[in-house]
Structure formats: C-alpha cells, structure tokens
Amino acid sequence: MFNNKSILITGGTGSFGQHFVRFLFNKYNPRRVAIYSRDELKQFEMQQEFNSAEMRYFIGDVRDRERLTMAMRGVDYVVHAAAMKQVPAAEYNPMECVKTNIYGAENVVHAALAHNVEKVIALSTDKAANPINLYGATKLCSDKIFTAANNLAGAHRTVFSVVRYGNVVGSRGSVVPFFKKLIDDGADHLPITHEHMTRFWITLSEGVHFVLKSFQRMHGGEIFVPKIPSIRIIDLAKAMAPELPHKIIGIRPGEKLHEVMCPKDDSHLTIEFNDHFVIKPGIKFFSCNSEFTTNDLNEKGRHVMPGFEYNSAENPIFLSIPEIIKYNNSKEI
C-alpha cells in the first residue's frame, strides 16, 4: 500500500522514524518520504544515511500549524511521532508538554484535513491509559483529538487512528541506553526505582511492523494495542550487568509502578484480535457505522469480558533474563 505513495513522519529523526524510513525503502517504493522535525543537526545526520531522491526534510515544529500545513501538501499518509516524551521533564515544564503534545496534535489534524491526506496514525503510549503524569495526560488528550477528528473530516477522505504501545528497546532516552552508559562508564551499581516495577517491552522493528499493519487494518477512530511481553526492571538490570549490585532509589515524579494499555474502564470498548487489541471509539461517527470487530484486512475479533485490563504486571507473557538479552540485542528490521 506504500508503493508510489507520499509519507510524512513528524518527529521523523527519532529512533522510530529512522527505523520506519529504513523499512519503507527496504520493502516498498514510496514516491516521497518527508521528515518533519525541529532539530537541524539530527536532520543533517539522518541525511548521511537517507539521501535518495525520494527523501525530503522539513525543519519545523508541530506547534507551527502554518509550516506543518505547507509540509503536508501532496501527502497520502502521515505518522505523527513527534512528542515531548520524558516524564520528569514534562512534570517540571508542563506548558511545553501541553504545547507540543496537545496543540501539536490539533495542528496535525488541521494540516491533514487541509490537504485531504488519506490516513493518519498518531503514536501514543501506555502512559496515556489511566494517566498519573502530565506526559500521559497530554497523550490521552492527543488520543481523544485524533479519535474525534474522524467527525471533523466530513466529506474529506481523511481517517485518523492511534497506535499505543509500551517502552521501546534501545530508543533514545529509554532505560537500556541509560543502563548501558552507566556500565560503560564503570558504575559500581545500577539504580532501580522499585524492585517490583514492570514495563511492557517492544523492539523498534516490532513497533514499525505494527504501525504499518495498523495502516492496513484501520477504519478510523480506533486505538490499536499490540500484544507484547512484559519485563521486570530488576531482571533487565540483571540481564545487562549480572555482576553489578542494585540500589533502590525510589519512583521518579509522575512514574507508575506498572503500566496499563487497555484500561478496565474501557473494557466495554475493547476488542481482542489474535495479536492485538482494539479500543473502539466511545463516540459515534456520522460517516462510519463499523462496530470494529472486523478490520480492513478482514481479521475478526471479539469483545473482552467486562472488567478486563491489559497491564504490565498481569500480562501472561513475561520475558526471562535470557529472552531480555535477546531482545536487547535485536537489530532486525
């Protein structure tokens, strides 16, 4: 579906964006791939690898609707990956997080509608489910904005959906490179926020594949959630440095002990498929009567039981220490 298509990725110089672009050129023949981001150095560095005639680079911020609208001319598909993601930074700089994650989401919607973009997928996070930190709260707002945008579309062909998943192995700012730097610098211990903390775990490759599949599956308005394993943070530390002791330092501002991707309060909206869940919209769409139990690939799902919750602590799939090592070393696309 991406052959001879124009794709724009906001925040495209990040870990996800670079893997997404690499996969696109390995498997498809896109007409154009546009990177929209605000860091010219990261764009320069990315151009050293991705410099084909099909590539375009736009310096711009998702807060700037006019620039974003200009960049979206002639685009068929949009992946909205730009966000302020660091939980403590968001707690200390709340309005900066709001401007990027909420106002930026609204700008993406308006720019996509202005140019009759075909499909838009916004990347979300497990922290948007039952949020306790500002980052999660802003991403929940973003999810709602993209869901409701399907009613704004009217006669436009544009449809909007959301992909929500957990911690990405090795992405910038995540715990794996943080632990790795400590180990490389000769640390005498690894800091652990809480001995019982768990997280969902996904590789960049798995995240890219899931987003691409969601483009094929989407009706518009749904939140796609992959079935992925959990890890215990203390097991991650043991996998990366079995010889180093641990020091419990306490949970950081805005941090959860466990993460949720399908909240219990949304169980009446949650549909289970073979390898993923769909949280269907709680609002009605004027242009779509789908019940979301069958997607555009003709895969069929079923409603979960009342009170069902998909969280990292009760996940039936936990990675062992050897499996964590394998995940952390995964480079496949």
C-alpha positions as CSV (number, residue, x, y, z in Angstrom):
1,M,0.0,0.0,0.0
2,F,3.0,2.3,0.3
3,N,4.3,1.9,-3.3
4,N,4.2,5.3,-5.2
5,K,2.8,7.0,-2.1
6,S,3.9,10.1,-0.2
7,I,4.5,9.6,3.5
8,L,5.3,12.3,6.1
9,I,6.6,11.5,9.6
10,T,6.6,14.2,12.3
11,G,9.5,13.8,14.7
12,G,11.0,11.6,12.0
13,T,14.6,12.0,13.1
14,G,13.9,9.9,16.2
15,S,14.6,6.2,16.8
16,F,11.2,5.2,15.4
17,G,11.3,7.5,12.4
18,Q,14.7,6.3,11.2
19,H,13.6,2.6,11.5
20,F,10.3,3.4,9.8
21,V,12.1,5.0,6.9
22,R,14.6,2.2,6.6
23,F,11.8,-0.4,6.4
24,L,9.8,1.6,3.9
25,F,12.8,1.7,1.4
26,N,13.6,-2.0,2.1
27,K,10.1,-3.2,1.4
28,Y,8.3,-0.6,-0.8
29,N,8.9,2.0,-3.5
30,P,7.4,5.2,-2.0
31,R,7.2,8.2,-4.2
32,R,8.3,10.5,-1.4
33,V,9.2,10.3,2.3
34,A,9.2,13.6,4.2
35,I,10.8,14.1,7.6
36,Y,9.3,16.9,9.6
37,S,11.3,17.9,12.8
38,R,12.8,20.8,14.5
39,D,16.4,19.7,15.0
40,E,18.6,20.6,12.1
41,L,21.6,18.6,13.4
42,K,19.6,15.4,13.6
43,Q,18.3,16.0,10.1
44,F,21.8,16.5,8.8
45,E,22.9,13.3,10.5
46,M,19.9,11.4,9.1
47,Q,20.7,12.7,5.6
48,Q,24.0,10.9,5.7
49,E,22.1,7.6,5.5
50,F,18.9,8.6,3.8
51,N,19.8,10.8,0.9
52,S,17.9,9.3,-2.0
53,A,15.9,11.5,-4.5
54,E,12.6,10.4,-2.7
55,M,13.6,12.0,0.6
56,R,12.5,15.4,1.8
57,Y,13.5,17.2,5.0
58,F,11.5,20.0,6.6
59,I,12.7,22.0,9.6
60,G,9.6,22.8,11.6
61,D,7.8,22.4,14.9
62,V,4.4,20.7,15.2
63,R,3.4,23.8,17.2
64,D,3.6,25.8,14.0
65,R,0.4,25.0,12.1
66,E,1.3,27.1,9.0
67,R,4.6,25.4,8.5
68,L,3.1,21.9,9.1
69,T,0.3,22.6,6.6
70,M,2.9,23.6,4.0
71,A,4.9,20.4,4.6
72,M,1.8,18.2,4.2
73,R,1.0,19.2,0.6
74,G,0.7,16.2,-1.6
75,V,1.0,13.7,1.3
76,D,-1.0,10.4,1.3
77,Y,-0.1,9.0,4.8
78,V,1.1,10.7,8.0
79,V,2.8,9.1,11.0
80,H,2.7,11.5,13.9
81,A,5.6,10.6,16.1
82,A,6.6,14.0,17.4
83,A,6.2,14.4,21.1
84,M,7.7,15.6,24.3
85,K,8.2,12.2,26.0
86,Q,10.4,12.5,29.1
87,V,8.2,12.1,32.2
88,P,10.2,14.2,34.6
89,A,10.9,16.9,32.0
90,A,7.1,17.2,31.4
91,E,6.4,17.4,35.2
92,Y,8.8,20.4,35.5
93,N,7.8,22.1,32.2
94,P,4.1,21.4,31.9
95,M,3.1,24.0,29.4
96,E,5.9,23.0,27.0
97,C,4.5,19.5,27.0
98,V,1.0,20.7,26.5
99,K,2.0,22.9,23.6
100,T,3.8,20.1,21.8
101,N,1.6,17.1,22.6
102,I,-1.9,18.7,22.6
103,Y,-1.7,21.8,20.4
104,G,0.7,19.9,18.1
105,A,-1.9,17.1,17.7
106,E,-4.6,19.6,16.8
107,N,-2.2,21.1,14.2
108,V,-1.6,17.7,12.6
109,V,-5.3,17.1,12.3
110,H,-5.9,20.5,10.7
111,A,-3.0,20.2,8.3
112,A,-4.1,16.7,7.3
113,L,-7.6,17.9,6.6
114,A,-6.4,20.9,4.7
115,H,-4.6,18.7,2.2
116,N,-7.1,15.7,2.1
117,V,-4.5,13.3,3.4
118,E,-5.7,9.7,3.2
119,K,-4.7,8.2,6.5
120,V,-3.1,9.5,9.7
121,I,-1.8,7.3,12.6
122,A,-0.6,9.0,15.8
123,L,1.8,7.2,18.1
124,S,0.7,7.0,21.7
125,T,2.0,5.4,24.8
126,D,0.9,3.1,27.6
127,K,1.2,6.2,29.9
128,A,-1.9,7.6,28.2
129,A,-4.0,4.9,29.9
130,N,-5.2,5.9,33.4
131,P,-2.5,8.7,33.4
132,I,-0.9,9.9,36.6
133,N,1.8,12.1,34.9
134,L,1.5,15.1,32.7
135,Y,3.1,13.3,29.7
136,G,0.4,10.6,29.9
137,A,-2.4,13.1,30.4
138,T,-1.3,15.1,27.3
139,K,-1.1,11.9,25.2
140,L,-4.6,10.9,26.4
141,C,-5.8,14.3,25.2
142,S,-3.9,13.7,21.9
143,D,-5.6,10.3,21.5
144,K,-9.0,11.9,22.0
145,I,-8.2,14.6,19.5
146,F,-7.3,12.1,16.8
147,T,-10.3,10.0,17.5
148,A,-12.7,12.9,17.3
149,A,-11.0,14.2,14.1
150,N,-12.9,11.5,12.2
151,N,-16.1,13.5,12.7
152,L,-14.3,16.7,11.6
153,A,-13.3,15.1,8.3
154,G,-16.8,15.4,6.8
155,A,-16.6,15.0,3.1
156,H,-12.8,14.6,3.3
157,R,-11.3,11.1,2.7
158,T,-9.1,11.5,5.8
159,V,-9.3,9.0,8.6
160,F,-7.4,9.1,11.8
161,S,-6.3,6.3,14.2
162,V,-3.9,5.8,17.1
163,V,-1.3,3.2,17.9
164,R,-0.5,2.7,21.6
165,Y,2.4,0.6,22.8
166,G,5.0,0.4,25.6
167,N,8.7,1.0,26.2
168,V,10.8,0.7,23.0
169,V,14.0,-1.3,23.5
170,G,17.0,1.0,22.9
171,S,15.1,4.1,21.9
172,R,16.7,7.4,22.9
173,G,16.1,8.4,26.5
174,S,15.0,4.9,27.5
175,V,16.4,2.8,30.3
176,V,18.5,0.5,28.1
177,P,20.9,3.2,26.8
178,F,20.9,4.7,30.3
179,F,22.0,1.5,31.9
180,K,24.5,0.9,29.1
181,K,26.1,4.2,29.6
182,L,26.5,3.6,33.4
183,I,28.0,0.2,32.7
184,D,30.4,1.6,30.0
185,D,31.4,4.4,32.4
186,G,32.4,1.8,35.1
187,A,29.5,2.3,37.5
188,D,29.6,0.3,40.7
189,H,25.9,-0.3,40.8
190,L,22.7,0.2,38.8
191,P,19.9,2.4,40.1
192,I,16.5,0.7,40.3
193,T,13.4,2.8,41.0
194,H,11.4,-0.1,42.6
195,E,12.2,-3.8,42.9
196,H,8.7,-4.8,41.7
197,M,8.4,-2.3,38.7
198,T,7.3,-3.8,35.4
199,R,7.1,-2.5,31.9
200,F,5.7,-3.6,28.5
201,W,8.6,-4.3,26.1
202,I,8.8,-3.9,22.3
203,T,11.6,-3.6,19.8
204,L,11.7,-0.8,17.2
205,S,11.2,-3.4,14.5
206,E,8.1,-4.7,16.1
207,G,6.8,-1.2,16.6
208,V,7.4,-0.3,12.9
209,H,5.7,-3.5,11.7
210,F,2.7,-2.9,14.0
211,V,2.2,0.7,12.7
212,L,2.4,-0.4,9.1
213,K,-0.1,-3.2,9.8
214,S,-2.4,-0.7,11.5
215,F,-2.5,1.4,8.3
216,Q,-3.9,-1.6,6.6
217,R,-6.3,-2.5,9.3
218,M,-7.8,0.9,10.3
219,H,-11.3,2.1,9.8
220,G,-10.6,5.3,11.6
221,G,-11.1,6.3,15.3
222,E,-9.7,3.1,16.9
223,I,-6.7,2.7,19.2
224,F,-4.5,-0.2,18.2
225,V,-2.7,-2.0,21.1
226,P,-0.2,-4.8,20.3
227,K,0.1,-8.0,22.4
228,I,3.7,-7.7,23.7
229,P,5.6,-9.1,26.6
230,S,6.4,-7.5,29.9
231,I,9.7,-7.3,31.8
232,R,10.7,-6.7,35.4
233,I,13.1,-3.8,35.6
234,I,15.2,-5.7,38.1
235,D,15.5,-8.5,35.5
236,L,16.6,-6.0,32.9
237,A,19.4,-4.9,35.2
238,K,20.5,-8.5,35.8
239,A,20.4,-9.2,32.0
240,M,22.6,-6.2,31.3
241,A,25.1,-6.4,34.2
242,P,24.7,-9.6,36.2
243,E,27.8,-8.7,38.3
244,L,26.6,-5.3,39.4
245,P,24.6,-4.7,42.6
246,H,21.4,-2.7,42.6
247,K,20.4,0.4,44.5
248,I,16.7,1.2,45.1
249,I,16.3,4.9,44.5
250,G,12.5,5.3,44.5
251,I,10.0,6.1,41.9
252,R,10.6,9.3,39.9
253,P,8.0,12.1,39.7
254,G,5.0,11.0,37.7
255,E,6.2,7.4,37.3
256,K,4.0,4.3,37.7
257,L,4.9,1.0,39.3
258,H,3.1,-0.9,36.4
259,E,1.8,0.3,33.1
260,V,-1.6,-0.2,31.5
261,M,-2.5,-0.2,27.8
262,C,-6.2,-1.3,27.9
263,P,-7.8,0.2,31.0
264,K,-10.5,-1.6,32.9
265,D,-12.8,1.3,32.4
266,D,-12.6,0.8,28.6
267,S,-13.3,-2.9,28.7
268,H,-16.8,-2.3,27.2
269,L,-14.9,-0.8,24.2
270,T,-12.1,-3.3,23.9
271,I,-11.9,-6.0,21.2
272,E,-9.4,-8.8,21.2
273,F,-7.8,-10.0,18.0
274,N,-5.1,-12.7,17.5
275,D,-2.1,-10.5,18.0
276,H,-3.6,-7.2,19.2
277,F,-6.4,-5.3,20.9
278,V,-8.5,-2.5,19.5
279,I,-10.1,0.1,21.8
280,K,-13.0,1.3,19.7
281,P,-14.2,4.9,20.0
282,G,-16.6,5.8,22.7
283,I,-18.3,8.4,20.5
284,K,-20.4,7.8,17.4
285,F,-19.2,8.8,13.9
286,F,-21.5,10.3,11.4
287,S,-19.7,8.7,8.4
288,C,-18.9,5.3,9.9
289,N,-21.2,2.6,11.3
290,S,-18.4,0.0,11.9
291,E,-18.5,-2.0,15.1
292,F,-14.7,-2.6,14.7
293,T,-15.0,-6.3,15.2
294,T,-13.8,-6.9,11.7
295,N,-10.9,-4.8,10.3
296,D,-10.0,-3.8,6.8
297,L,-7.8,-7.0,6.5
298,N,-11.0,-9.0,7.3
299,E,-9.5,-10.1,10.6
300,K,-12.2,-10.8,13.2
301,G,-12.1,-10.0,16.9
302,R,-14.3,-10.5,19.9
303,H,-15.3,-8.2,22.8
304,V,-13.3,-8.9,26.0
305,M,-15.0,-9.7,29.3
306,P,-16.3,-6.8,31.5
307,G,-13.6,-5.6,33.8
308,F,-10.8,-6.8,31.5
309,E,-7.5,-4.8,31.9
310,Y,-4.3,-5.3,29.9
311,N,-1.4,-4.2,32.2
312,S,2.3,-5.0,32.5
313,A,2.0,-6.7,35.9
314,E,-0.7,-9.2,35.0
315,N,0.5,-9.8,31.4
316,P,0.5,-13.6,30.7
317,I,3.8,-13.1,28.8
318,F,7.0,-12.2,30.8
319,L,10.5,-12.2,29.3
320,S,13.1,-14.3,31.1
321,I,16.6,-12.8,31.6
322,P,18.0,-14.7,28.6
323,E,15.0,-13.5,26.5
324,I,15.6,-9.9,27.6
325,I,19.2,-10.3,26.4
326,K,18.0,-11.5,23.1
327,Y,15.5,-8.6,22.8
328,N,18.2,-6.0,23.7
329,N,20.5,-7.3,21.0
330,S,17.8,-7.4,18.4
331,K,18.7,-5.4,15.3
332,E,16.3,-6.9,12.8
333,I,14.0,-4.8,10.6
